[in-house]
């Protein structure tokens, strides 16, 4: 079994999820706040130390035509920083519509308040990213 951490990177917040390659189940962990558009590295270090991931998955978004959007280079930089800091392989995975999906699920289906939605939507988006990656890995085995 290999534990994986999934990240939904944003310049203000970073959603984090955990999952493993044995059960192929991802779970939302937390939402970390970025300060001055800088990741909360101390908090990320605590998560990496606690979970000891064998791989980290970072959601990457692009325009519908496949070109980069304004956040794409920051997502790539964040993934490179993760790999460099923790000496753990990082894989980019398409996150198209995961934040939208998480908002729909939380707000429309579960009737979560707007305030609570803001607090948890990113960790749910991270869970959706990681779950999609795990599903994809299971199919390719």
Rosetta blueprint (number, residue, H / E / L):
1 X L
2 X L
3 X E
4 X E
5 X E
6 X E
7 X E
8 X E
9 X L
10 X L
11 X L
12 X L
13 X E
14 X E
15 X E
16 X E
17 X E
18 X E
19 X E
20 X E
21 X L
22 X L
23 X L
24 X L
25 X L
26 X E
27 X E
28 X E
29 X E
30 X E
31 X E
32 X E
33 X E
34 X L
35 X E
36 X L
37 X L
38 X E
39 X L
40 X L
41 X H
42 X H
43 X H
44 X H
45 X H
46 X H
47 X H
48 X H
49 X H
50 X H
51 X H
52 X L
53 X L
54 X L
55 X E
56 X E
57 X E
58 X E
59 X E
60 X E
61 X L
62 X E
63 X L
64 X L
65 X L
66 X L
67 X L
68 X E
69 X L
70 X L
71 X L
72 X H
73 X H
74 X H
75 X H
76 X H
77 X H
78 X H
79 X H
80 X H
81 X H
82 X H
83 X H
84 X H
85 X H
86 X H
87 X L
88 X L
89 X E
90 X E
91 X E
92 X E
93 X E
94 X E
95 X L
96 X L
97 X L
98 X H
99 X H
100 X H
101 X H
102 X H
103 X H
104 X H
105 X H
106 X H
107 X H
108 X H
109 X H
110 X L
111 X L
112 X L
113 X L
114 X H
115 X H
116 X H
117 X H
118 X H
119 X H
120 X H
121 X H
122 X H
123 X H
124 X H
125 X H
126 X H
127 X H
128 X H
129 X H
130 X H
131 X H
132 X H
133 X H
134 X H
135 X H
136 X H
137 X H
138 X H
139 X H
140 X H
141 X L
